[in-house]
Amino acid sequence: MRYLPLLLLGPWLVILAWAYWAVGKRFRRTWQLKLYDITVILIALGVAYGGALVAFDDIAIQNVGSFGRESGGIWKQVMPALYGYGAFAAVMAVGMAVRWFLGRRESTRER
């Protein structure tokens, strides 16, 4: 059950990584920018994986009370997906901001 959140989150992260790659394709002029985009995507996927595993380990297991299992057992799977998605989005946002900054710097050099 440890990797279920990653399995559920994985397709969405692949779609977001593809969108980042496709949008950046028209701005990609050099091999350095292509390498930068690949690096951002790999770092984002790695950080999402690590964040999901850390969140899975940090969520406390619910005890069974006198009336049965307390509500909230689903959070053992939801929180890792949220942590993974948040970590992925944060890395991608920083990557896009740096990419925008590098693009502006390139355009000022060309003038």
C-alpha positions in Angstrom: 0.0 0.0 0.0 3.0 2.3 0.3 3.2 3.0 -3.4 -0.5 3.3 -4.1 -0.5 7.1 -3.9 2.4 7.2 -6.4 0.5 4.9 -8.7 -2.6 7.1 -8.6 -0.6 10.3 -8.9 1.8 9.1 -11.6 -0.3 9.6 -14.7 -1.2 13.2 -13.7 2.5 14.0 -13.1 3.4 12.5 -16.5 0.8 14.7 -18.2 2.1 17.8 -16.4 5.7 17.0 -17.3 4.6 16.5 -20.9 2.8 19.9 -20.9 5.9 21.6 -19.5 8.0 19.9 -22.2 5.5 20.8 -25.0 5.1 24.5 -24.0 8.9 24.9 -23.6 9.6 23.4 -27.0 9.0 26.6 -28.9 11.4 28.5 -26.7 14.1 25.9 -26.7 16.9 27.0 -29.0 20.0 25.4 -27.6 21.0 22.0 -26.2 21.6 23.7 -22.8 17.9 24.7 -22.5 16.9 21.2 -23.5 19.1 19.8 -20.8 17.7 22.3 -18.4 14.2 21.2 -19.1 15.0 17.5 -18.8 16.7 18.3 -15.5 13.8 20.2 -14.1 11.4 17.4 -15.0 13.6 14.7 -13.5 14.1 16.7 -10.3 10.4 17.4 -10.0 9.5 13.7 -10.4 12.2 12.8 -7.9 11.0 15.3 -5.3 7.4 14.2 -5.8 8.4 10.6 -5.2 10.3 11.6 -2.1 7.6 13.8 -0.8 5.0 11.1 -1.2 7.1 8.6 0.7 7.8 11.0 3.5 4.2 11.8 3.8 3.2 8.1 3.9 5.6 7.5 6.8 4.4 10.6 8.7 0.7 9.8 8.7 -0.4 8.1 11.9 -2.4 4.9 11.7 -5.9 5.3 13.1 -6.9 3.2 16.0 -10.0 1.1 16.1 -12.4 2.4 18.8 -15.4 0.8 20.4 -17.6 1.8 17.4 -15.2 0.6 14.7 -12.5 2.3 12.7 -12.4 6.1 13.1 -13.0 8.1 9.9 -9.8 9.3 8.4 -8.1 6.1 7.3 -8.3 7.3 3.7 -5.8 10.0 4.6 -3.0 7.4 4.6 -3.4 7.4 0.8 -4.5 11.0 0.2 -1.8 12.9 2.0 1.1 11.3 0.2 -0.5 12.2 -3.1 -1.1 15.8 -2.0 2.5 16.1 -0.7 3.9 14.6 -3.9 1.7 16.8 -6.1 2.7 19.9 -4.1 6.4 19.1 -4.3 6.1 18.5 -8.0 4.2 21.7 -8.6 6.7 23.7 -6.5 9.7 22.5 -8.4 8.0 23.0 -11.8 7.0 26.6 -10.8 10.6 27.4 -9.8 11.8 25.8 -13.0 9.4 27.9 -15.1 10.3 31.1 -13.3 14.0 30.4 -13.9 13.3 29.5 -17.5 11.4 32.7 -18.0 14.3 34.6 -16.5 16.8 32.9 -18.7 14.6 33.6 -21.8 14.5 37.3 -20.9 18.2 37.4 -20.5 18.7 35.8 -23.9 16.4 38.2 -25.6 18.2 41.2 -24.1 21.5 39.8 -25.4 20.2 39.4 -28.9 19.2 43.1 -29.2 
